[in-house]
C-alpha cells in the first residue's frame, strides 16, 4: 500500500476507536521473533517428571493471573478482574489439565510439544466457527496457552521491555492479559488488526484508560520506515511519522487532557451550561467500589447499575438466590440515599452465562437481554426475588434491557406478580413497591415510545447498541467502521426522535451509553434536548466541566447544522475533527 517513507512523509491509518486516549511513541511489534520450542521423545521413566513440570507451569500461570487480577481490582476494574478470573478458571478445565497429561503419556513427547499440539488442534477446530463468543473464547485460550508455554520454556528475548518509556504495542490481536499487565505508570497504547468494541481486550483497556485502535493494516505499517507514531483512541486513527505541526497539535491535546484531569480533581462544576441551562449527570455503576468514588460528589443518582457485573457468573447461572440477596443488600447499603436505576441482567451476545448460552449465527440479534431473561425464567425470577427481598428500605427502580416490544414489559410485570405471590406465601419480607424503566436501544422501541411510556416510568438510551442496530453493524467487527459511528447524522436524528416522543409523553429520558462521555458529542446531545447523562464515575468530573463550558444557545445552533449533514465525515469536520 505504502512504499518506504522519507523522514518528512506522514501516513494516516483509519481504524476503530475501542478505547479513548492519546499516545505518542515508537512502535513495538509483538511476536516479531520466531518462538522456537524444543521437540523430542521421552522415556517411560521421564513421563512423571514431564507431568510435574507441566503442573508447575500451570501453578506459575495461576500465580501470575491472580496478581494481575488483584491489581485490576485494586484499580477499581472489577470487569477486568472477572475477565482474568475466567482465565484462572480455565486452568482447571479438563482440556488444560487431564487431556494434556494423558497425551504426555500416550505421545511420549516433551510437554511443550504435547501442549502446543493439543492447543493447535483446539484452535483449528474452533477457528472455523463464525461466532463471536467462540472467537472470544479462542482468544482467551490463546492468551492462556502462550502464558503456560512461556513458563514451560522461558524466552527472555520475547519479553516486552518498554523500560517505563512511552510505547505503542502492535499485534494482529492484542491479548487481554497484556493490557491488564501494563503498569499504571507506563504510558502505552495499542494497535491491532483484529478486535471489537465488546472484546475482553477492549473492556480492560477502557477500564484502565489505555488507548486502543483496532482494524488497522499492520502489514502496511511494517513496510514503512517508522520513526514515531500517534495512537488517537478518540478518533480511531494511527498516524505514522506525524509532521512537526501534527505532533505539536497532539502534544498540546495531551497537555490539555492532563491539565483538565488535574483541574477537575480540584474543582467541582455545577451540572449546568455556561448560560445556566440545567443538565444532570448520573453514574453508571458496576461494583460497590464505584459507589465509593461518588461519595462527596454532587451526583444525585445512579443512572445505571450493570447488575451482570455486580453479580458473579456462578451466582447467576446457578440461581443462587441467597448469594444475590447478600450482594444486593450490601450494594443498597453502600448506595445510601442515591436513587438507583437497577438494570436487570443484560446477558447473551458477548456476555456469556455458564451453561445457558446457545451458539447462534448472529448473537447480537439473538437471544439476549430481555429475551434471554424471559426464556430463562429461573434466572429472571431469582434476580427479582433477591432484589425485592434486599431492597426493603429503598425505592426500587428496575430497568429492562433491550426492550423492543410492549408485550415484553407486560410479561415482566406478570413474572413480578408471580414473584410477589411466592414471597407472600413463603412469609418472606419483601419490597412490593417498584417502578419500571425501559432501555431504548432499537429503532422499534423508538417508534413505540408512546406505547412503552404507558407501561414504564422512565427511559434510558443505550447508544452503544442503538448505533449497532441503526447501521445493522455488529460492533464487535473492527472492519465495519467507515461512516457507521456515533458521529453519523442518522444517530442524532434517532436521538432527536426519542427526545421529541418522550417529551410529548412527559417521561424522563437519559443517555447511558458511551456517547454520554464523548467531549465533542455532549454539547450536541444537549442541543438535541437531552437533560440527563449517565457515565462512569471516572468520567463524571470531565463531563461536568464540558457541560459548564457549553453555551446552550450555541449548542442548539450547531446541532441544527449537524442534522442537515449527510455523513459522519461532514459532522466530524463541522466539529473540528477532520
C-alpha positions in Angstrom: 0.0 0.0 0.0 2.7 2.5 1.0 6.4 2.5 0.0 9.2 3.3 2.4 8.7 6.8 3.7 11.2 9.5 3.7 11.6 11.3 7.0 9.2 14.1 6.0 6.3 11.9 4.9 3.2 11.1 7.0 0.6 8.4 6.6 -2.7 8.1 8.5 -4.5 4.8 9.0 -8.2 4.8 9.9 -9.3 2.2 12.4 -11.9 1.5 15.1 -11.7 3.5 18.3 -12.0 0.9 21.1 -10.6 2.9 24.0 -10.1 6.6 24.4 -6.7 8.3 24.8 -3.7 9.6 23.0 -0.2 8.0 23.0 2.8 9.4 21.1 5.7 6.9 21.0 7.7 4.5 18.9 6.1 1.3 17.7 6.9 -2.1 19.2 5.7 -5.1 17.2 4.9 -8.1 19.3 5.7 -11.7 18.3 8.2 -10.5 15.7 10.8 -13.1 16.6 10.2 -16.9 16.0 9.4 -18.7 19.1 11.4 -21.9 18.9 10.2 -24.7 21.2 12.2 -27.9 21.5 10.6 -31.2 20.4 11.9 -34.5 21.5 10.9 -38.0 22.6 10.9 -39.0 26.3 11.4 -42.3 28.1 8.8 -44.0 30.2 10.7 -43.1 33.4 10.6 -39.4 32.3 6.8 -39.2 32.0 6.0 -38.3 35.6 8.8 -35.7 35.6 7.2 -34.0 32.5 3.8 -34.1 34.1 5.2 -32.5 37.2 6.9 -29.8 35.1 3.5 -29.2 33.4 1.7 -28.9 36.7 4.4 -26.4 37.9 3.8 -24.3 34.8 0.1 -24.2 35.5 0.7 -23.2 39.1 3.0 -20.4 38.0 0.4 -19.2 35.5 -2.2 -19.2 38.2 0.1 -17.2 40.4 0.7 -14.7 37.6 -3.0 -14.3 36.9 -4.0 -13.8 40.5 -1.5 -11.0 40.8 -2.9 -9.4 37.7 -6.5 -9.8 38.9 -5.7 -8.3 42.3 -4.0 -5.3 40.5 -7.1 -4.7 38.4 -9.5 -5.0 41.4 -7.3 -2.5 43.3 -7.6 -0.1 40.4 -11.4 -0.5 40.6 -11.7 -2.6 37.4 -14.0 -5.3 38.6 -14.9 -6.2 35.0 -11.2 -6.6 34.1 -10.8 -8.7 37.2 -13.6 -11.0 36.2 -12.1 -11.5 32.7 -8.8 -12.6 34.3 -10.8 -14.8 36.7 -12.2 -16.6 33.7 -8.6 -17.3 32.6 -7.8 -18.6 36.1 -10.8 -20.9 35.9 -9.7 -22.3 32.5 -6.6 -23.6 34.3 -8.9 -26.2 35.8 -10.6 -27.1 32.5 -10.0 -30.8 31.6 -8.8 -29.7 28.2 -5.9 -28.0 30.0 -5.4 -30.5 32.8 -6.4 -34.1 32.3 -6.2 -34.2 28.5 -2.7 -32.8 28.3 -1.4 -35.2 31.0 -2.9 -38.2 29.2 -1.4 -37.0 25.9 2.1 -36.8 27.5 1.7 -40.5 28.5 0.4 -41.5 25.1 2.6 -39.4 22.8 5.8 -39.9 24.8 7.0 -36.4 23.8 8.2 -33.5 25.9 5.5 -31.4 27.5 5.9 -28.3 25.2 5.3 -30.4 22.1 2.3 -32.1 23.6 0.7 -28.9 24.9 1.3 -27.0 21.7 -0.2 -29.8 19.6 -3.2 -30.0 21.9 -3.8 -26.3 21.7 -3.3 -26.2 17.9 -6.0 -28.8 17.4 -8.4 -26.8 19.6 -7.7 -23.7 17.7 -8.1 -25.3 14.3 -11.4 -26.9 15.4 -13.0 -23.7 16.7 -11.4 -21.0 14.4 -13.6 -22.1 11.5 -16.8 -21.3 13.6 -18.0 -17.8 12.8 -19.4 -17.0 16.3 -18.4 -14.0 18.4 -18.5 -16.0 21.7 -16.3 -18.8 20.2 -13.8 -16.3 18.8 -13.5 -14.5 22.2 -13.1 -17.9 23.9 -10.4 -18.8 21.4 -8.5 -15.6 22.0 -8.7 -16.3 25.8 -7.3 -19.8 25.2 -4.5 -18.5 23.0 -3.7 -15.9 25.7 -3.6 -18.5 28.4 -1.7 -21.1 26.4 1.0 -18.6 25.5 1.5 -17.9 29.2 1.8 -21.6 30.0 4.3 -22.1 27.2 6.5 -19.3 28.5 6.6 -20.9 31.9 7.4 -24.3 30.3 10.1 -22.8 28.1 11.0 -19.2 29.1 12.2 -17.0 26.2 13.7 -13.8 27.6 14.1 -12.2 24.2 10.3 -12.3 23.8 9.6 -10.3 26.9 8.3 -6.8 26.4 10.8 -4.3 27.6 9.4 -0.8 27.5 11.6 0.4 30.4 8.8 2.8 31.5 9.2 4.7 28.2 6.1 5.5 26.1 5.4 2.6 23.7 2.8 1.7 21.2 2.4 -2.1 21.1 1.2 -3.7 17.9 -0.1 -7.2 17.2 -2.6 -8.9 14.9 -4.8 -9.4 18.0 -3.9 -7.9 21.4 -4.3 -10.4 24.3 -6.5 -9.3 27.3 -3.8 -10.2 29.9 -1.2 -8.0 28.1 -3.4 -4.9 28.6 -4.1 -6.0 32.2 -0.4 -6.4 33.0 0.7 -2.9 31.9 1.8 -0.9 34.9 -0.2 2.2 35.9 2.8 4.4 35.5 3.6 3.1 32.0 2.4 5.3 29.1 1.4 3.0 26.3 -1.1 2.5 23.5 -2.2 -0.5 21.5 -2.8 -1.1 17.8 -4.4 -4.3 16.5 -5.7 -5.7 13.2 -8.5 -7.7 14.9 -10.6 -6.7 17.9 -14.1 -5.4 18.6 -15.6 -2.9 21.0 -17.1 -5.6 23.2 -13.9 -7.8 23.3 -12.3 -8.6 26.6 -9.2 -6.7 25.5 -11.2 -3.5 24.8 -13.2 -3.8 28.0 -9.9 -3.9 30.1 -8.3 -1.1 28.0 -11.3 1.2 28.7 -11.4 0.3 32.3 -7.7 1.3 32.6 -7.8 4.4 30.3 -5.4 2.9 27.8 -5.9 4.0 24.1 -6.6 1.1 21.7 -7.3 1.2 18.0 -8.2 -1.9 16.0 -9.0 -2.6 12.4 -5.6 -1.3 11.3 -3.5 -2.8 8.5 -0.3 -3.6 10.4 1.3 -5.3 7.4 1.3 -2.0 5.6 2.7 -0.2 8.6 5.5 -2.7 9.0 6.7 -1.8 5.4 7.2 1.8 6.4 10.2 3.4 7.9 8.5 4.4 11.2 10.3 6.9 13.4 7.3 7.9 15.5 3.6 7.3 15.7 0.4 8.6 17.3 -2.4 6.4 18.5 -5.6 8.5 18.7 -8.1 6.4 20.7 -10.7 9.2 20.4 -10.9 9.2 16.6 -9.7 5.7 15.9 -6.6 6.9 14.0 -3.0 5.8 13.8 -0.6 8.5 12.4 2.7 7.3 11.2 5.6 9.8 11.2 3.5 12.8 12.1 4.7 16.1 10.8 6.0 18.6 13.4 2.7 20.5 13.1 0.6 17.4 13.7 3.0 16.3 16.5 2.7 19.7 18.2 -1.1 19.5 17.9 -1.2 16.1 19.6 1.2 17.1 22.3 -0.9 20.1 23.1 -4.0 17.8 23.2 -2.3 15.5 25.7 -1.2 18.5 27.7 -4.7 19.9 27.8 -6.1 16.5 28.8 -3.7 16.2 31.7 -4.4 19.8 32.8 -8.1 19.1 32.6 -7.8 16.0 34.7 -5.8 17.9 37.3 -8.2 20.8 37.4 -11.4 18.6 37.7 -9.8 16.8 40.6 -9.6 20.1 42.5 -12.7 21.9 41.3 -16.4 21.0 41.3 -18.5 22.0 38.4 -22.3 22.6 38.6 -24.4 20.4 36.3 -25.4 23.4 34.1 -24.3 25.1 31.0 -22.4 28.4 30.9 -25.8 30.1 30.3 -27.3 28.3 33.3 -29.3 25.5 31.5 -29.6 22.5 33.8 -28.2 19.1 32.7 -28.0 16.3 35.3 -25.0 13.9 35.4 -25.7 10.4 36.8 -23.3 7.5 37.4 -23.0 4.1 35.7 -22.1 1.6 38.3 -20.6 -2.0 38.1 -19.3 -2.5 41.6 -19.7 -1.2 45.2 -16.2 0.3 44.8 -17.7 2.5 42.1 -20.1 3.9 44.6 -17.3 4.9 46.9 -16.0 7.1 44.2 -19.2 9.1 44.2 -19.1 9.9 47.9 -18.6 13.6 48.4 -19.5 14.4 44.8 -22.6 16.3 43.6 -24.0 13.2 41.8 -27.6 12.7 43.0 -28.4 9.5 41.2 -27.1 6.2 39.9 -28.4 6.1 36.4 -27.4 2.6 35.5 -26.4 -0.5 37.5 -24.9 -3.2 35.3 -26.1 -6.0 37.5 -24.5 -8.8 35.5 -21.1 -7.4 36.6 -22.2 -6.8 40.1 -23.2 -10.4 40.5 -20.7 -13.2 39.6 -21.4 -15.6 36.7 -21.6 -18.5 39.1 -24.3 -16.9 41.2 -26.3 -16.0 38.1 -26.1 -19.4 36.3 -26.7 -21.4 39.4 -29.7 -19.2 40.5 -28.1 -18.7 44.0 -30.8 -16.5 45.5 -29.2 -16.1 48.9 -25.9 -15.1 47.5 -27.6 -12.5 45.3 -29.6 -11.2 48.3 -26.4 -10.6 50.2 -24.8 -8.9 47.2 -27.8 -6.6 46.7 -28.1 -5.8 50.4 -24.5 -4.7 50.5 -25.0 -2.7 47.3 -28.1 -0.8 48.6 -26.3 -0.2 51.9 -23.4 1.4 50.0 -25.7 3.4 47.8 -27.2 5.1 50.8 -29.8 7.7 49.7 -28.9 7.6 46.0 -31.8 6.9 43.6 -30.8 3.8 41.7 -31.9 2.6 38.2 -31.1 -1.1 38.6 -30.9 -2.8 35.2 -31.8 -6.5 35.2 -29.2 -8.9 33.8 -28.2 -8.0 30.3 -27.0 -11.4 29.2 -26.4 -13.1 25.9 -24.4 -12.0 22.8 -20.9 -11.3 24.2 -21.9 -11.8 27.8 -22.0 -15.5 28.3 -23.9 -17.2 31.0 -22.4 -20.6 32.1 -24.5 -23.5 30.7 -27.2 -21.2 29.3 -25.6 -19.7 26.2 -26.5 -21.2 22.8 -24.3 -20.7 19.8 -26.2 -18.5 17.3 -25.2 -17.4 13.8 -25.7 -13.8 14.9 -25.7 -13.5 18.7 -26.1 -9.7 18.6 -29.6 -10.2 17.1 -30.3 -13.4 19.0 -31.5 -14.5 22.5 -30.1 -11.7 24.7 -31.1 -9.1 27.3 -34.9 -9.1 28.0 -35.4 -12.1 25.6 -32.8 -14.1 27.5 -34.5 -13.3 30.8 -37.9 -14.3 29.5 -36.6 -17.5 28.1 -34.6 -18.4 31.3 -37.4 -17.8 33.7 -35.5 -19.2 36.7 -32.7 -16.7 36.3 -35.2 -13.8 36.0 -37.2 -14.9 39.0 -34.2 -15.5 41.2 -32.9 -12.0 40.5 -36.3 -10.4 41.1 -36.8 -12.4 44.3 -33.4 -11.3 45.6 -34.0 -7.7 44.6 -37.4 -7.4 46.3 -36.0 -9.1 49.4 -32.9 -6.9 49.7 -34.4 -3.5 49.0 -36.8 -3.2 51.9 -35.9 0.4 52.6 -35.3 1.5 49.0 -37.5 2.8 46.2 -36.8 0.0 43.7 -36.4 1.2 40.1 -36.0 -1.7 37.6 -34.5 -1.0 34.2 -35.4 -3.5 31.4 -32.6 -4.1 28.9 -33.2 -4.0 25.1 -36.9 -3.6 25.1 -38.3 -4.0 21.5 -42.0 -4.5 22.2 -44.6 -3.5 24.8 -45.6 -7.2 25.3 -42.1 -7.9 26.8 -42.7 -5.3 29.5 -46.1 -6.8 30.3 -44.6 -10.3 30.5 -42.0 -9.0 33.0 -44.9 -7.5 35.1 -46.6 -10.9 35.1 -43.4 -12.5 36.4 -43.1 -9.8 39.1 -46.7 -10.5 40.2 -45.8 -14.3 40.5 -42.7 -13.5 42.5 -44.7 -11.3 45.0 -47.2 -14.1 45.4 -44.5 -16.6 46.1 -42.7 -14.4 48.6 -46.1 -13.8 50.3 -46.8 -17.5 50.6 -43.3 -18.1 51.9 -43.8 -15.4 54.5 -40.6 -13.6 53.5 -40.2 -9.8 53.9 -40.1 -8.1 50.6 -40.5 -4.7 49.0 -43.7 -4.6 47.0 -43.2 -1.0 45.7 -41.3 -0.6 42.4 -41.3 1.3 39.1 -40.2 0.0 35.7 -37.9 1.7 33.1 -37.0 0.7 29.6 -33.7 0.7 27.7 -34.3 2.3 24.3 -31.7 0.7 22.0 -33.6 -0.3 18.9 -35.5 1.5 16.1 -38.6 -0.4 17.0 -38.6 0.8 20.6 -38.1 4.4 19.4 -41.2 4.4 17.3 -43.2 2.7 20.0 -42.2 5.1 22.8 -45.8 6.5 23.1 -47.0 2.9 24.0 -43.9 2.0 26.1 -44.4 5.2 28.1 -47.8 3.8 29.3 -46.0 0.8 30.8 -42.9 2.4 32.3 -41.9 5.5 34.3 -38.5 6.3 32.8 -36.4 5.7 29.7 -32.6 5.2 29.3 -31.0 5.3 25.9 -28.2 2.8 25.3 -26.3 4.4 22.5 -23.8 1.6 22.0 -26.5 -0.9 20.9 -28.5 1.8 19.2 -25.6 2.5 16.8 -25.2 -1.2 16.2 -28.9 -1.7 15.3 -29.3 1.5 13.3 -26.5 0.5 11.0 -27.1 -3.2 11.1 -23.5 -3.5 12.1 -22.1 -5.9 14.7 -20.0 -3.6 16.9 -17.6 -6.5 17.6 -16.4 -6.3 13.9 -13.5 -3.8 13.6 -13.6 -3.7 9.8 -17.1 -2.3 9.7 -16.2 1.2 10.8 -16.3 3.6 7.9 -19.2 6.1 8.4 -21.0 3.8 10.8 -20.4 5.6 14.1 -21.7 7.9 16.7 -21.0 11.0 14.6 -23.4 9.9 11.8 -26.4 12.2 11.3 -28.7 9.2 11.5 -27.8 8.7 15.1 -28.6 12.3 16.0 -31.9 12.1 14.2 -32.8 9.0 16.2 -32.0 10.7 19.5 -33.9 13.8 18.4 -36.9 11.5 17.7 -36.5 9.9 21.1 -36.5 13.3 22.9 -39.5 14.5 20.9 -41.6 11.5 21.6 -40.5 11.2 25.3 -41.2 14.9 26.0 -44.6 14.5 24.4 -45.3 11.7 26.8 -43.8 13.6 29.8 -41.4 10.7 30.6 -37.8 11.4 31.7 -35.0 10.2 29.5 -31.3 9.8 30.0 -28.3 8.7 27.8 -26.2 6.0 29.4 -24.0 4.8 26.5 -20.5 5.9 25.6 -21.8 9.0 23.8 -22.6 10.5 27.3 -18.8 10.8 27.9 -17.6 12.0 24.4 -16.4 15.5 24.9 -17.4 16.7 21.4 -20.8 15.0 21.5 -22.0 16.2 24.9 -22.9 19.7 23.6 -24.7 18.1 20.6 -26.7 15.9 23.0 -27.6 19.0 25.0 -28.6 20.7 21.8 -30.9 17.8 20.9 -32.7 18.3 24.2 -31.1 15.6 26.4 -31.1 16.7 30.1 -29.7 13.6 31.8 -26.3 12.0 31.1 -25.1 8.8 32.9 -21.5 7.9 32.7 -18.8 6.1 34.7 -17.6 7.7 38.0 -14.2 8.2 36.4 -15.7 10.4 33.6 -18.1 12.5 35.8 -15.8 15.4 36.6 -14.8 15.8 32.9 -18.4 15.6 31.8 -19.4 18.2 34.3 -16.6 20.5 33.1 -17.7 20.1 29.4 -21.3 20.9 30.3 -20.2 24.0 32.2 -18.1 25.1 29.2 -21.1 24.6 26.8 -23.3 27.5 25.8 -26.8 26.1 25.4 -27.9 28.5 22.6 -24.7 27.8 20.7 -25.2 24.0 21.2 -28.7 24.3 19.6 -27.3 26.2 16.6 -24.5 23.7 16.0 -26.9 20.8 16.4 -29.3 22.2 13.9 -26.5 22.4 11.4 -25.3 18.8 12.2 -28.8 17.5 11.5 -28.5 18.8 7.9 -25.3 16.9 7.2 -25.3 13.7 5.1 -22.3 11.8 6.6 -20.2 11.3 9.7 -17.3 12.7 7.8 -19.1 16.0 7.4 -20.2 16.1 11.0 -16.6 15.4 12.2 -15.4 18.3 10.0 -18.1 20.5 11.5 -16.9 19.6 15.0 -13.3 20.3 14.1 -12.2 16.6 14.0 -11.1 16.4 10.3 
